[in-house]
């Protein structure tokens, strides 16, 4: 399939880590007409948008990197967010990726007609493309709490993903709503600077201690001089995290799950001596049911005299602070909303029209689904990185995205070479895959009795219910008999 000028064109939505990787690899494969549409004015995605104090990646540094861009210069075992942003930007510069970027151009409409996708953005009609790859990511739509009086707060109030760096926290009374990874990291980073920190907790979290030492110059030099050592460590981390932890949460490694639970309990018992506070911080569900939090700073921080955990529900927010259900007003100068994201809006408000005018909104009206996380029946040559039921949570997203892209790249090659006119998964095969997925999900830790952001509004868990090895196997080679191929 060619456009009027005879060139094969691919559009990528999103210039985060996944979109950048796809663009670089496509051009490396000889696809010269690649355009990345990014709604913001810079690349980087999550690592561009999140700049809150204490931000680190909870995946080890040497696992959170592109396979084609190993980095011997990570500063710590778990890298700060700003360092990952710098890494992503350096990869873009080293590969001349900027020339493929179209910034300030949010995709608002995709329409499949006559074997092409017509792409419309906030900058207007962008023309026809043979293939569209969505690399939008799931951590881009902040969730704001539905609490009475939120707009009436008299001090500074902002979401953690929209951090206001003009607001100083020094010697201020700050409140944090939320207890996920973001809140935990902020608490550990700011506790010594503030007058009072009040953490409004709806649900306690399991926290696994993970020291974060710096790499020495000698270690960095060894990685630089012996890249095979860096690769060996990468492989070992992948085996431990993606094949050990991933197998544990899907019910395929009971020993690892028990070790994780014991490690979390030990961390709590050893670092929170006050029995009342320890009771407040003790979850009533199994470790791994929610995304596991990794921190060796949170418990020491929340035990300090200027910290308080409030477990009473929030009644309303007033000009002077937060009123809890026991009638108490918690007076605050700054209110931080660490309330996470909506991970189920894969293409945001973009209108997507496939075959016969069917919309993706209609297709997903009872929940997001895809064929093997990659594509949706009725929407030919539209592929997702990080699509429905991708492995999410405590995994390396870069490894997930590269695994998916390797599969997509094979399909694109068949389209580009004229072997296939279009790639459109069969509805029956897709339905069978998703029915099997839902059955298997019942045996995972996510279904063991907690509520988490993994659940969509229909009660479906948006993750992968098998091992990561199964994920790699499923995406090792396309089964062309599963597709209508034009």
C-alpha positions as CSV (number, residue, x, y, z in Angstrom):
1,X,0.0,0.0,0.0
2,X,1.4,3.4,-1.0
3,X,0.2,6.9,-0.9
4,X,-0.1,9.1,-3.9
5,X,3.6,9.8,-3.9
6,X,4.4,6.1,-3.7
7,X,5.8,6.1,-0.2
8,X,4.9,4.0,2.8
9,X,3.8,6.2,5.7
10,X,3.5,5.4,9.4
11,X,2.0,7.7,12.0
12,X,2.9,7.3,15.7
13,X,0.7,8.8,18.4
14,X,2.8,9.9,21.4
15,X,6.4,10.8,21.9
16,X,6.9,9.1,25.2
17,X,9.3,6.2,25.7
18,X,7.3,3.8,23.5
19,X,6.6,6.1,20.7
20,X,10.3,7.2,20.5
21,X,11.4,3.6,20.4
22,X,9.0,2.7,17.6
23,X,10.1,5.7,15.5
24,X,13.8,4.9,15.9
25,X,13.3,1.2,15.1
26,X,11.0,1.9,12.1
27,X,13.5,4.2,10.5
28,X,16.2,1.7,11.2
29,X,14.2,-0.9,9.3
30,X,14.0,1.4,6.3
31,X,10.7,3.1,6.8
32,X,11.6,6.7,6.0
33,X,8.2,8.3,6.3
34,X,7.5,8.2,10.0
35,X,5.8,11.0,11.9
36,X,5.3,11.1,15.6
37,X,2.4,13.3,16.8
38,X,2.8,14.6,20.3
39,X,0.3,16.8,22.0
40,X,2.9,18.5,24.2
41,X,5.9,20.5,23.1
42,X,8.5,18.0,24.2
43,X,9.1,14.3,24.2
44,X,9.4,12.1,27.3
45,X,5.8,11.3,28.2
46,X,5.6,10.3,31.9
47,X,9.1,11.4,32.6
48,X,8.4,14.8,31.1
49,X,5.2,15.3,33.0
50,X,6.0,14.1,36.4
51,X,8.6,16.2,38.3
52,X,7.5,15.9,41.9
53,X,10.0,15.6,44.8
54,X,11.3,12.1,45.3
55,X,10.3,10.8,41.9
56,X,12.2,7.6,41.1
57,X,11.4,4.6,38.9
58,X,10.5,1.5,40.9
59,X,12.1,-0.7,38.3
60,X,15.9,-1.1,38.6
61,X,17.8,1.3,36.3
62,X,19.7,-1.4,34.3
63,X,16.4,-3.0,33.4
64,X,14.6,0.2,32.6
65,X,16.4,1.0,29.3
66,X,16.1,0.3,25.6
67,X,17.7,-2.9,24.4
68,X,19.6,-0.9,21.7
69,X,20.8,1.8,24.2
70,X,22.4,0.3,27.3
71,X,23.5,3.0,29.7
72,X,26.6,2.5,31.9
73,X,26.1,5.8,33.6
74,X,23.0,5.3,35.7
75,X,23.6,7.0,39.0
76,X,21.7,4.7,41.3
77,X,20.0,1.3,41.6
78,X,16.7,3.0,41.1
79,X,17.0,6.1,38.9
80,X,15.4,9.5,39.6
81,X,12.8,10.6,37.1
82,X,14.8,13.5,35.8
83,X,17.7,11.1,35.0
84,X,15.3,8.9,33.0
85,X,14.0,11.9,31.1
86,X,17.6,12.9,30.3
87,X,18.3,9.3,29.1
88,X,15.2,9.3,26.8
89,X,16.2,12.7,25.4
90,X,19.8,11.6,24.8
91,X,18.5,8.5,22.9
92,X,16.4,10.8,20.8
93,X,19.4,13.0,20.1
94,X,21.7,10.1,19.3
95,X,19.3,8.8,16.8
96,X,18.2,12.1,15.2
97,X,14.6,11.4,16.3
98,X,13.6,15.1,16.6
99,X,13.2,15.4,12.8
100,X,10.3,12.8,13.1
101,X,8.5,14.8,15.8
102,X,5.5,17.0,15.3
103,X,4.9,18.8,18.7
104,X,1.8,20.6,19.9
105,X,-0.3,18.3,17.6
106,X,-2.8,16.2,19.5
107,X,-4.5,13.5,17.4
108,X,-8.2,14.2,17.5
109,X,-9.5,11.9,14.7
110,X,-8.5,8.8,12.9
111,X,-10.6,7.6,10.0
112,X,-9.9,4.4,8.0
113,X,-11.0,4.8,4.4
114,X,-9.8,3.2,1.1
115,X,-7.1,1.3,2.8
116,X,-5.5,4.2,4.6
117,X,-5.8,6.0,7.9
118,X,-6.5,9.8,7.6
119,X,-5.1,11.5,10.6
120,X,-6.4,14.8,12.0
121,X,-4.7,16.7,14.8
122,X,-5.2,20.0,16.5
123,X,-3.1,21.4,13.7
124,X,-5.5,20.1,11.0
125,X,-5.5,17.4,8.4
126,X,-2.2,15.5,8.4
127,X,-3.0,13.3,5.4
128,X,-3.1,9.6,4.8
129,X,-1.0,6.9,6.5
130,X,-0.7,3.2,5.8
131,X,-0.3,2.3,9.5
132,X,-1.0,4.0,12.8
133,X,0.7,3.0,16.0
134,X,-0.7,4.3,19.3
135,X,2.0,4.7,21.9
136,X,-0.1,7.0,24.1
137,X,0.7,5.4,27.4
138,X,-1.6,4.9,30.4
139,X,-0.2,7.5,32.9
140,X,-1.3,10.7,31.1
141,X,-4.8,11.5,32.3
142,X,-4.6,12.7,36.0
143,X,-7.5,11.7,38.2
144,X,-8.9,14.5,40.5
145,X,-10.8,13.4,43.5
146,X,-14.5,14.0,43.6
147,X,-14.6,15.8,47.0
148,X,-16.9,18.5,48.1
149,X,-15.3,21.9,48.2
150,X,-12.1,21.0,46.3
151,X,-12.2,24.3,44.5
152,X,-12.6,26.3,47.7
153,X,-9.2,25.5,49.2
154,X,-7.5,28.8,50.0
155,X,-3.9,27.6,49.7
156,X,-2.0,26.1,46.8
157,X,-3.6,22.9,45.4
158,X,-2.3,20.8,42.5
159,X,-2.0,17.3,41.2
160,X,1.3,15.5,41.7
161,X,1.6,15.1,37.9
162,X,1.2,18.9,37.5
163,X,3.6,19.9,40.2
164,X,3.8,23.6,40.9
165,X,7.4,24.4,41.4
166,X,6.6,28.0,42.2
167,X,5.2,26.8,45.5
168,X,7.7,26.3,48.3
169,X,6.9,23.6,50.9
170,X,9.5,24.8,53.4
171,X,8.0,25.2,56.8
172,X,4.5,24.7,55.4
173,X,1.6,22.6,56.6
174,X,1.0,20.2,53.7
175,X,-1.6,17.6,53.1
176,X,-1.4,14.7,50.7
177,X,-4.4,12.8,49.4
178,X,-3.5,9.3,48.2
179,X,-1.2,6.6,49.4
180,X,0.2,5.1,46.2
181,X,3.8,5.1,44.9
182,X,3.7,8.8,44.2
183,X,2.5,9.8,47.7
184,X,5.0,7.5,49.3
185,X,7.9,9.0,47.4
186,X,6.8,12.6,48.1
187,X,6.5,11.9,51.8
188,X,10.0,10.5,52.0
189,X,11.4,13.5,50.0
190,X,9.8,16.4,51.8
191,X,9.2,15.4,55.5
192,X,12.3,17.1,56.7
193,X,11.4,20.4,55.0
194,X,7.8,20.9,56.1
195,X,6.3,22.1,59.4
196,X,3.6,19.4,59.3
197,X,2.7,16.6,56.8
198,X,-0.8,15.1,56.9
199,X,-1.3,12.0,54.8
200,X,-5.0,11.3,54.1
201,X,-5.2,7.5,53.7
202,X,-8.1,5.7,52.3
203,X,-6.3,2.3,51.9
204,X,-2.9,1.4,53.4
205,X,-0.3,-0.1,51.0
206,X,2.2,-2.8,51.3
207,X,5.7,-1.4,51.0
208,X,8.8,-3.4,50.2
209,X,12.1,-2.0,51.4
210,X,14.6,-1.4,48.6
211,X,17.9,0.4,49.3
212,X,18.9,2.8,46.6
213,X,22.7,3.0,46.6
214,X,24.8,5.0,44.2
215,X,26.8,3.3,41.6
216,X,30.5,3.9,42.1
217,X,32.8,5.3,39.3
218,X,34.5,1.9,39.3
219,X,31.2,0.1,38.6
220,X,30.3,2.6,35.8
221,X,33.8,2.1,34.3
222,X,33.4,-1.6,34.4
223,X,30.0,-1.4,32.5
224,X,31.6,0.9,30.0
225,X,34.6,-1.2,29.3
226,X,32.8,-4.6,29.6
227,X,29.3,-4.1,28.1
228,X,28.8,-7.9,28.4
229,X,28.7,-7.5,32.2
230,X,26.0,-4.9,31.8
231,X,24.0,-7.3,29.6
232,X,24.5,-10.1,32.0
233,X,23.1,-7.9,34.8
234,X,20.2,-6.9,32.6
235,X,19.3,-10.5,31.9
236,X,19.5,-11.4,35.6
237,X,17.2,-8.5,36.5
238,X,14.7,-9.5,33.8
239,X,14.7,-13.0,35.1
240,X,14.1,-11.9,38.7
241,X,11.5,-9.2,38.0
242,X,9.7,-10.1,34.9
243,X,9.8,-13.9,35.3
244,X,9.9,-14.2,39.1
245,X,7.6,-11.4,40.3
246,X,5.3,-11.6,37.3
247,X,4.9,-15.3,37.8
248,X,4.1,-14.7,41.5
249,X,1.3,-12.3,41.0
250,X,-0.4,-14.5,38.4
251,X,-0.3,-17.5,40.7
252,X,2.6,-19.4,39.0
253,X,5.3,-18.9,41.7
254,X,3.9,-19.3,45.3
255,X,7.3,-19.2,46.9
256,X,8.1,-15.8,45.4
257,X,4.7,-14.5,46.5
258,X,5.3,-15.7,50.0
259,X,8.7,-14.1,50.1
260,X,7.2,-10.8,48.9
261,X,4.5,-10.9,51.6
262,X,7.1,-11.7,54.3
263,X,9.4,-9.0,53.1
264,X,6.7,-6.4,53.2
265,X,5.5,-7.5,56.7
266,X,9.1,-7.4,58.0
267,X,9.6,-3.9,56.6
268,X,6.5,-2.7,58.4
269,X,7.3,-4.5,61.7
270,X,10.9,-3.4,61.8
271,X,10.4,0.3,60.9
272,X,7.1,1.2,62.6
273,X,7.3,0.6,66.3
274,X,4.2,2.5,67.4
275,X,1.4,-0.1,67.5
276,X,-1.4,2.4,66.6
277,X,0.4,3.7,63.6
278,X,1.4,0.2,62.5
279,X,-2.2,-0.9,62.7
280,X,-3.2,2.1,60.5
281,X,-0.5,1.2,57.9
282,X,-1.3,-2.6,57.8
283,X,-3.4,-3.6,54.7
284,X,-6.1,-6.2,54.9
285,X,-5.2,-7.7,51.5
286,X,-2.3,-9.7,50.2
287,X,0.9,-8.1,48.9
288,X,0.8,-7.7,45.2
289,X,-3.0,-7.2,45.0
290,X,-2.3,-3.6,44.4
291,X,0.8,-2.3,42.6
292,X,3.6,-3.1,45.1
293,X,5.4,0.0,46.5
294,X,9.1,0.0,46.7
295,X,10.7,2.4,49.3
296,X,13.1,2.4,52.2
297,X,12.3,6.0,53.1
298,X,8.5,6.0,53.7
299,X,8.2,4.3,57.0
300,X,11.0,6.2,58.7
301,X,9.5,9.4,57.3
302,X,5.9,8.8,58.3
303,X,7.0,7.9,61.8
304,X,8.5,11.4,62.4
305,X,6.9,13.7,64.9
306,X,5.7,16.2,62.2
307,X,3.9,13.5,60.2
308,X,0.3,12.2,60.7
309,X,-1.7,9.5,59.0
310,X,-5.5,10.3,58.9
311,X,-7.7,7.3,58.2
312,X,-11.0,9.0,58.7
313,X,-12.7,9.7,55.4
314,X,-12.7,13.2,54.0
315,X,-16.0,15.0,54.5
316,X,-15.2,18.1,52.5
317,X,-12.4,20.6,51.7
318,X,-12.7,24.1,53.1
319,X,-10.7,27.3,52.6
320,X,-8.5,26.5,55.6
321,X,-7.9,22.8,55.0
322,X,-9.5,19.4,55.0
323,X,-12.5,18.4,57.2
324,X,-12.5,14.7,58.1
325,X,-15.6,12.7,59.0
326,X,-14.8,13.0,62.7
327,X,-15.4,16.8,62.4
328,X,-11.8,17.8,62.7
329,X,-10.4,20.5,60.5
330,X,-6.8,19.7,59.4
331,X,-5.4,23.1,58.7
332,X,-3.2,23.3,55.6
333,X,-1.1,25.7,53.5
334,X,-0.6,23.3,50.5
335,X,-2.8,20.4,49.3
336,X,-1.3,17.8,47.0
337,X,-3.5,15.4,45.1
338,X,-1.5,12.2,44.6
339,X,-4.6,10.5,43.2
340,X,-3.1,8.8,40.2
341,X,-4.3,8.5,36.6
342,X,-7.1,6.9,34.5
343,X,-5.2,4.1,32.8
344,X,-8.1,3.0,30.7
345,X,-8.3,5.9,28.3
346,X,-5.9,4.6,25.6
347,X,-6.6,7.3,23.0
348,X,-8.2,9.9,25.3
349,X,-10.9,11.8,23.5
350,X,-9.6,10.9,20.0
351,X,-12.4,9.8,17.6
352,X,-11.5,6.6,15.8
353,X,-13.5,5.4,12.9
354,X,-12.7,2.0,11.4
355,X,-14.4,-0.2,8.8
356,X,-17.9,0.8,7.8
357,X,-17.8,3.8,10.1
358,X,-17.7,1.8,13.3
359,X,-16.1,3.7,16.2
360,X,-13.6,2.4,18.7
361,X,-15.7,4.0,21.4
362,X,-18.5,1.7,20.4
363,X,-16.2,-1.3,20.2
364,X,-15.0,-0.6,23.7
365,X,-18.3,0.3,25.2
366,X,-18.3,-2.7,27.5
367,X,-14.6,-2.5,28.3
368,X,-11.3,-2.2,26.4
369,X,-10.1,-5.4,24.7
370,X,-7.7,-6.3,21.9
371,X,-6.2,-9.3,20.1
372,X,-3.1,-10.2,22.2
373,X,-2.8,-6.5,23.5
374,X,-2.0,-5.3,20.0
375,X,-5.0,-4.6,17.7
376,X,-8.8,-4.6,17.6
377,X,-11.2,-6.2,15.0
378,X,-12.6,-3.7,12.6
379,X,-9.7,-1.3,12.8
380,X,-7.1,-2.5,10.3
381,X,-3.5,-1.5,10.5
382,X,-4.0,0.2,13.9
383,X,-1.6,-1.1,16.5
384,X,-1.2,-0.5,20.2
385,X,1.9,-0.4,22.3
386,X,0.8,-0.8,25.9
387,X,-2.7,-1.7,24.7
388,X,-5.5,-3.5,26.6
389,X,-4.2,-6.2,29.0
390,X,-0.5,-5.4,28.5
391,X,1.7,-6.4,31.4
392,X,1.5,-3.4,33.7
393,X,2.6,-2.8,37.3
394,X,6.0,-3.6,38.7
395,X,7.5,-4.4,35.3
396,X,9.9,-2.7,32.8
397,X,7.5,-1.0,30.4
398,X,10.3,-0.6,27.9
399,X,10.7,-4.4,27.7
400,X,6.9,-4.8,27.3
401,X,6.8,-2.1,24.6
402,X,9.8,-3.5,22.7
403,X,8.3,-7.0,22.8
404,X,5.0,-5.7,21.4
405,X,6.8,-3.6,18.8
406,X,8.9,-6.5,17.5
407,X,5.6,-8.2,16.8
408,X,4.0,-5.2,15.1
409,X,7.1,-4.6,13.1
410,X,6.7,-8.0,11.5
411,X,3.2,-7.2,10.5
412,X,4.2,-3.8,9.1
413,X,6.9,-5.5,7.1
414,X,4.3,-7.7,5.4
415,X,2.1,-4.7,4.7
416,X,4.9,-2.6,3.4
417,X,6.2,-5.4,1.1
418,X,2.7,-5.9,-0.4
419,X,2.3,-9.4,1.0
420,X,-0.8,-8.2,3.0
421,X,-3.1,-5.4,2.1
422,X,-4.3,-4.9,5.7
423,X,-4.1,-6.6,9.1
424,X,-7.4,-7.0,10.9
425,X,-7.8,-9.6,13.7
426,X,-10.8,-11.9,13.3
427,X,-13.5,-11.2,15.8
428,X,-14.0,-14.8,16.8
429,X,-10.3,-15.4,17.5
430,X,-10.1,-12.1,19.5
431,X,-13.2,-13.0,21.5
432,X,-11.8,-16.4,22.3
433,X,-8.5,-14.9,23.5
434,X,-10.3,-12.4,25.8
435,X,-12.6,-15.1,27.2
436,X,-9.6,-17.2,28.0
437,X,-7.9,-14.1,29.5
438,X,-10.8,-13.4,31.8
439,X,-11.0,-17.0,33.0
440,X,-7.3,-17.0,33.8
441,X,-7.5,-13.7,35.6
442,X,-9.5,-15.2,38.4
443,X,-6.4,-17.0,39.6
444,X,-4.3,-13.9,39.9
445,X,-3.4,-11.9,43.1
446,X,-5.3,-8.9,41.6
447,X,-8.6,-10.7,42.1
448,X,-7.9,-11.7,45.7
449,X,-9.9,-9.0,47.4
450,X,-8.7,-5.4,46.9
451,X,-9.6,-2.5,44.7
452,X,-6.9,-1.0,42.5
453,X,-6.4,1.1,39.4
454,X,-6.0,-2.1,37.5
455,X,-9.8,-2.4,37.5
456,X,-11.8,-0.7,34.8
457,X,-15.4,0.6,35.5
458,X,-16.8,-2.8,34.4
459,X,-14.7,-4.8,37.0
460,X,-12.2,-6.0,34.4
461,X,-8.5,-6.2,35.4
462,X,-6.4,-4.5,32.8
463,X,-3.2,-6.6,33.0
464,X,-1.7,-9.8,31.7
465,X,-2.9,-12.9,33.6
466,X,-0.1,-15.2,32.5
467,X,3.7,-15.2,32.9
468,X,5.9,-12.8,31.1
469,X,7.4,-15.7,29.3
470,X,3.9,-16.5,27.9
471,X,3.7,-12.9,26.8
472,X,6.9,-13.2,24.9
473,X,5.9,-16.5,23.4
474,X,2.5,-15.2,22.3
475,X,4.1,-12.2,20.5
476,X,7.1,-14.1,19.1
477,X,5.5,-14.7,15.6
478,X,2.2,-13.5,14.1
479,X,-0.3,-16.3,13.3
480,X,-1.6,-15.0,10.0
481,X,-4.6,-17.3,10.1
482,X,-5.9,-15.2,13.0
483,X,-6.3,-12.2,10.8
484,X,-8.4,-11.0,7.9
485,X,-5.6,-9.8,5.6
486,X,-7.4,-7.9,2.8
